[in-house]
């Protein structure tokens, strides 16, 4: 594996984990905001 491929792979993994966190955090944040508005 050449360094460039390794860098691209690392960035790809980082993006995947970031989107994973985002898909968990976004609905929770949305529900919190929605709960605040409905009170």
mmCIF file as gemmi writes it, N, C-alpha and C atoms, coordinates in Angstrom:
data_model
loop_
_atom_site.group_PDB
_atom_site.id
_atom_site.type_symbol
_atom_site.label_atom_id
_atom_site.label_alt_id
_atom_site.label_comp_id
_atom_site.label_asym_id
_atom_site.label_entity_id
_atom_site.label_seq_id
_atom_site.pdbx_PDB_ins_code
_atom_site.Cartn_x
_atom_site.Cartn_y
_atom_site.Cartn_z
_atom_site.occupancy
_atom_site.B_iso_or_equiv
_atom_site.pdbx_formal_charge
_atom_site.auth_seq_id
_atom_site.auth_asym_id
_atom_site.pdbx_PDB_model_num
ATOM 1 N N . UNK Axp A 1 ? 0.847 -1.208 0 1 0 ? 1 A 1
ATOM 2 C CA . UNK Axp A 1 ? 0 0 0 1 0 ? 1 A 1
ATOM 3 C C . UNK Axp A 1 ? 0.881 1.256 0 1 0 ? 1 A 1
ATOM 4 N N . UNK Axp A 2 ? 0.698 2.111 -0.966 1 0 ? 2 A 1
ATOM 5 C CA . UNK Axp A 2 ? 1.493 3.338 -1.005 1 0 ? 2 A 1
ATOM 6 C C . UNK Axp A 2 ? 0.894 4.388 -0.063 1 0 ? 2 A 1
ATOM 7 N N . UNK Axp A 3 ? 1.7 5.355 0.369 1 0 ? 3 A 1
ATOM 8 C CA . UNK Axp A 3 ? 1.249 6.363 1.352 1 0 ? 3 A 1
ATOM 9 C C . UNK Axp A 3 ? -0.021 7.102 0.953 1 0 ? 3 A 1
ATOM 10 N N . UNK Axp A 4 ? -0.147 7.422 -0.335 1 0 ? 4 A 1
ATOM 11 C CA . UNK Axp A 4 ? -1.318 8.173 -0.792 1 0 ? 4 A 1
ATOM 12 C C . UNK Axp A 4 ? -2.595 7.37 -0.576 1 0 ? 4 A 1
ATOM 13 N N . UNK Axp A 5 ? -2.547 6.082 -0.912 1 0 ? 5 A 1
ATOM 14 C CA . UNK Axp A 5 ? -3.711 5.213 -0.716 1 0 ? 5 A 1
ATOM 15 C C . UNK Axp A 5 ? -4.06 5.135 0.761 1 0 ? 5 A 1
ATOM 16 N N . UNK Axp A 6 ? -3.026 5.073 1.596 1 0 ? 6 A 1
ATOM 17 C CA . UNK Axp A 6 ? -3.219 4.998 3.043 1 0 ? 6 A 1
ATOM 18 C C . UNK Axp A 6 ? -3.902 6.259 3.564 1 0 ? 6 A 1
ATOM 19 N N . UNK Axp A 7 ? -3.472 7.415 3.066 1 0 ? 7 A 1
ATOM 20 C CA . UNK Axp A 7 ? -4.065 8.694 3.473 1 0 ? 7 A 1
ATOM 21 C C . UNK Axp A 7 ? -5.529 8.761 3.057 1 0 ? 7 A 1
ATOM 22 N N . UNK Axp A 8 ? -5.814 8.368 1.814 1 0 ? 8 A 1
ATOM 23 C CA . UNK Axp A 8 ? -7.193 8.388 1.314 1 0 ? 8 A 1
ATOM 24 C C . UNK Axp A 8 ? -8.068 7.448 2.136 1 0 ? 8 A 1
ATOM 25 N N . UNK Axp A 9 ? -7.52 6.265 2.462 1 0 ? 9 A 1
ATOM 26 C CA . UNK Axp A 9 ? -8.253 5.286 3.262 1 0 ? 9 A 1
ATOM 27 C C . UNK Axp A 9 ? -8.545 5.836 4.658 1 0 ? 9 A 1
ATOM 28 N N . UNK Axp A 10 ? -7.559 6.51 5.252 1 0 ? 10 A 1
ATOM 29 C CA . UNK Axp A 10 ? -7.722 7.09 6.585 1 0 ? 10 A 1
ATOM 30 C C . UNK Axp A 10 ? -8.801 8.171 6.583 1 0 ? 10 A 1
ATOM 31 N N . UNK Axp A 11 ? -8.784 9.018 5.561 1 0 ? 11 A 1
ATOM 32 C CA . UNK Axp A 11 ? -9.791 10.08 5.436 1 0 ? 11 A 1
ATOM 33 C C . UNK Axp A 11 ? -11.178 9.47 5.265 1 0 ? 11 A 1
ATOM 34 N N . UNK Axp A 12 ? -11.259 8.414 4.45 1 0 ? 12 A 1
ATOM 35 C CA . UNK Axp A 12 ? -12.532 7.737 4.205 1 0 ? 12 A 1
ATOM 36 C C . UNK Axp A 12 ? -13.089 7.158 5.502 1 0 ? 12 A 1
ATOM 37 N N . UNK Axp A 13 ? -12.229 6.525 6.297 1 0 ? 13 A 1
ATOM 38 C CA . UNK Axp A 13 ? -12.657 5.949 7.579 1 0 ? 13 A 1
ATOM 39 C C . UNK Axp A 13 ? -13.108 7.047 8.54 1 0 ? 13 A 1
ATOM 40 N N . UNK Axp A 14 ? -12.382 8.152 8.558 1 0 ? 14 A 1
ATOM 41 C CA . UNK Axp A 14 ? -12.729 9.275 9.426 1 0 ? 14 A 1
ATOM 42 C C . UNK Axp A 14 ? -14.089 9.85 9.045 1 0 ? 14 A 1
ATOM 43 N N . UNK Axp A 15 ? -14.34 9.967 7.733 1 0 ? 15 A 1
ATOM 44 C CA . UNK Axp A 15 ? -15.624 10.487 7.27 1 0 ? 15 A 1
ATOM 45 C C . UNK Axp A 15 ? -16.76 9.551 7.66 1 0 ? 15 A 1
ATOM 46 N N . UNK Axp A 16 ? -16.524 8.233 7.531 1 0 ? 16 A 1
ATOM 47 C CA . UNK Axp A 16 ? -17.554 7.255 7.872 1 0 ? 16 A 1
ATOM 48 C C . UNK Axp A 16 ? -17.905 7.334 9.354 1 0 ? 16 A 1
ATOM 49 N N . UNK Axp A 17 ? -16.882 7.43 10.217 1 0 ? 17 A 1
ATOM 50 C CA . UNK Axp A 17 ? -17.14 7.505 11.651 1 0 ? 17 A 1
ATOM 51 C C . UNK Axp A 17 ? -17.8 8.831 12.01 1 0 ? 17 A 1
ATOM 52 N N . UNK Axp A 18 ? -17.424 9.919 11.305 1 0 ? 18 A 1
ATOM 53 C CA . UNK Axp A 18 ? -18.032 11.23 11.54 1 0 ? 18 A 1
ATOM 54 C C . UNK Axp A 18 ? -19.514 11.212 11.185 1 0 ? 18 A 1
ATOM 55 N N . UNK Axp A 19 ? -19.853 10.591 10.049 1 0 ? 19 A 1
ATOM 56 C CA . UNK Axp A 19 ? -21.251 10.496 9.639 1 0 ? 19 A 1
ATOM 57 C C . UNK Axp A 19 ? -22.032 9.601 10.597 1 0 ? 19 A 1
ATOM 58 N N . UNK Axp A 20 ? -21.359 8.58 11.146 1 0 ? 20 A 1
ATOM 59 C CA . UNK Axp A 20 ? -21.996 7.7 12.12 1 0 ? 20 A 1
ATOM 60 C C . UNK Axp A 20 ? -22.385 8.484 13.361 1 0 ? 20 A 1
ATOM 61 N N . UNK Axp A 21 ? -21.453 9.311 13.845 1 0 ? 21 A 1
ATOM 62 C CA . UNK Axp A 21 ? -21.717 10.15 15.021 1 0 ? 21 A 1
ATOM 63 C C . UNK Axp A 21 ? -22.822 11.151 14.709 1 0 ? 21 A 1
ATOM 64 N N . UNK Axp A 22 ? -22.754 11.744 13.52 1 0 ? 22 A 1
ATOM 65 C CA . UNK Axp A 22 ? -23.73 12.75 13.108 1 0 ? 22 A 1
ATOM 66 C C . UNK Axp A 22 ? -25.141 12.17 13.06 1 0 ? 22 A 1
ATOM 67 N N . UNK Axp A 23 ? -25.269 10.94 12.547 1 0 ? 23 A 1
ATOM 68 C CA . UNK Axp A 23 ? -26.59 10.312 12.417 1 0 ? 23 A 1
ATOM 69 C C . UNK Axp A 23 ? -27.183 9.974 13.777 1 0 ? 23 A 1
ATOM 70 N N . UNK Axp A 24 ? -26.336 9.893 14.809 1 0 ? 24 A 1
ATOM 71 C CA . UNK Axp A 24 ? -26.829 9.64 16.169 1 0 ? 24 A 1
ATOM 72 C C . UNK Axp A 24 ? -27.134 10.962 16.869 1 0 ? 24 A 1
ATOM 73 N N . UNK Axp A 25 ? -26.254 11.944 16.695 1 0 ? 25 A 1
ATOM 74 C CA . UNK Axp A 25 ? -26.385 13.231 17.388 1 0 ? 25 A 1
ATOM 75 C C . UNK Axp A 25 ? -27.512 14.091 16.81 1 0 ? 25 A 1
ATOM 76 N N . UNK Axp A 26 ? -27.645 14.108 15.483 1 0 ? 26 A 1
ATOM 77 C CA . UNK Axp A 26 ? -28.633 14.964 14.833 1 0 ? 26 A 1
ATOM 78 C C . UNK Axp A 26 ? -30.067 14.711 15.304 1 0 ? 26 A 1
ATOM 79 N N . UNK Axp A 27 ? -30.563 13.458 15.305 1 0 ? 27 A 1
ATOM 80 C CA . UNK Axp A 27 ? -31.936 13.214 15.775 1 0 ? 27 A 1
ATOM 81 C C . UNK Axp A 27 ? -32.122 13.591 17.241 1 0 ? 27 A 1
ATOM 82 N N . UNK Axp A 28 ? -31.109 13.343 18.063 1 0 ? 28 A 1
ATOM 83 C CA . UNK Axp A 28 ? -31.194 13.679 19.488 1 0 ? 28 A 1
ATOM 84 C C . UNK Axp A 28 ? -31.29 15.194 19.674 1 0 ? 28 A 1
ATOM 85 N N . UNK Axp A 29 ? -30.45 15.93 18.95 1 0 ? 29 A 1
ATOM 86 C CA . UNK Axp A 29 ? -30.469 17.389 19.027 1 0 ? 29 A 1
ATOM 87 C C . UNK Axp A 29 ? -31.801 17.935 18.518 1 0 ? 29 A 1
ATOM 88 N N . UNK Axp A 30 ? -32.308 17.332 17.434 1 0 ? 30 A 1
ATOM 89 C CA . UNK Axp A 30 ? -33.588 17.749 16.862 1 0 ? 30 A 1
ATOM 90 C C . UNK Axp A 30 ? -34.717 17.536 17.867 1 0 ? 30 A 1
ATOM 91 N N . UNK Axp A 31 ? -34.714 16.373 18.535 1 0 ? 31 A 1
ATOM 92 C CA . UNK Axp A 31 ? -35.763 16.083 19.513 1 0 ? 31 A 1
ATOM 93 C C . UNK Axp A 31 ? -35.688 17.038 20.699 1 0 ? 31 A 1
ATOM 94 N N . UNK Axp A 32 ? -34.459 17.369 21.121 1 0 ? 32 A 1
ATOM 95 C CA . UNK Axp A 32 ? -34.291 18.309 22.229 1 0 ? 32 A 1
ATOM 96 C C . UNK Axp A 32 ? -34.862 19.675 21.861 1 0 ? 32 A 1
ATOM 97 N N . UNK Axp A 33 ? -34.538 20.153 20.67 1 0 ? 33 A 1
ATOM 98 C CA . UNK Axp A 33 ? -35.039 21.449 20.203 1 0 ? 33 A 1
ATOM 99 C C . UNK Axp A 33 ? -36.56 21.414 20.068 1 0 ? 33 A 1
ATOM 100 N N . UNK Axp A 34 ? -37.075 20.329 19.513 1 0 ? 34 A 1
ATOM 101 C CA . UNK Axp A 34 ? -38.512 20.186 19.303 1 0 ? 34 A 1
ATOM 102 C C . UNK Axp A 34 ? -39.249 20.148 20.634 1 0 ? 34 A 1
ATOM 103 N N . UNK Axp A 35 ? -38.659 19.468 21.628 1 0 ? 35 A 1
ATOM 104 C CA . UNK Axp A 35 ? -39.265 19.387 22.958 1 0 ? 35 A 1
ATOM 105 C C . UNK Axp A 35 ? -39.309 20.78 23.594 1 0 ? 35 A 1
ATOM 106 N N . UNK Axp A 36 ? -38.234 21.542 23.424 1 0 ? 36 A 1
ATOM 107 C CA . UNK Axp A 36 ? -38.187 22.902 23.965 1 0 ? 36 A 1
ATOM 108 C C . UNK Axp A 36 ? -39.264 23.78 23.336 1 0 ? 36 A 1
ATOM 109 N N . UNK Axp A 37 ? -39.473 23.639 22.036 1 0 ? 37 A 1
ATOM 110 C CA . UNK Axp A 37 ? -40.457 24.456 21.334 1 0 ? 37 A 1
ATOM 111 C C . UNK Axp A 37 ? -41.883 24.093 21.737 1 0 ? 37 A 1
ATOM 112 N N . UNK Axp A 38 ? -42.123 22.801 21.994 1 0 ? 38 A 1
ATOM 113 C CA . UNK Axp A 38 ? -43.485 22.354 22.286 1 0 ? 38 A 1
ATOM 114 C C . UNK Axp A 38 ? -43.908 22.645 23.726 1 0 ? 38 A 1
ATOM 115 N N . UNK Axp A 39 ? -42.934 22.978 24.593 1 0 ? 39 A 1
ATOM 116 C CA . UNK Axp A 39 ? -43.289 23.238 25.999 1 0 ? 39 A 1
ATOM 117 C C . UNK Axp A 39 ? -44.027 24.562 26.145 1 0 ? 39 A 1
